[in-house]
Amino acid sequence: MARVAYNQNDISLIARMMRAEAVGEGKLGMLMVGNVIVNRLKAGCLDFEELTSIEDVIYQVQGGNYSFEAVQEGDMFYNRARGTEKRLAEQVLKYWRQHPAQYALWYFNPYGDCPDTWFGEPFTGQYKEHCYYEPQPGTCESVYGW
């Protein structure tokens, strides 16, 4: 059983975002980015309560900007997804989760050391250039429940 309901468009959207955000970090880095996307849809808490689809997650606007920088900058997100990326996206949608992104709802590339918190959320670990953060204990229990 898949972690979330999805269709071919969802596979393509996640695949394109994974590539745009983490192609330089290889397959594992792309899987971690994809995991955060699925976590945001599944969480239903904090900044992600209103999200009901993969498309909602990808195109979410917070503070006047898209949540994912790749939507508004560069053209890599807007190129067609390739087969390898689509297979990785399906893995994330179906079952894939791994530390430090396992329960993460946020990631970013600080171009330096990862801070202990990011917008008040605790650091869970780093993979290559990206730092991952999960919700503070007791604030979003649903992220841990699947």
Buried (B, 14 or more C-beta within 10 A) or exposed (E): EEBBEBEEEBBBBBBBBBBBBBBEBEBEBBBBBBBBBBBBBBBBBBBBEEBEBBEEBBBBEEEEEBBBBBBEEEEEBEEEBEEEBBEBBBBBBEEBBEEBBBBBBBBBBEEEEBEEEBEEBEBBBBBEBBBBBBBEEEEBEBBEEE
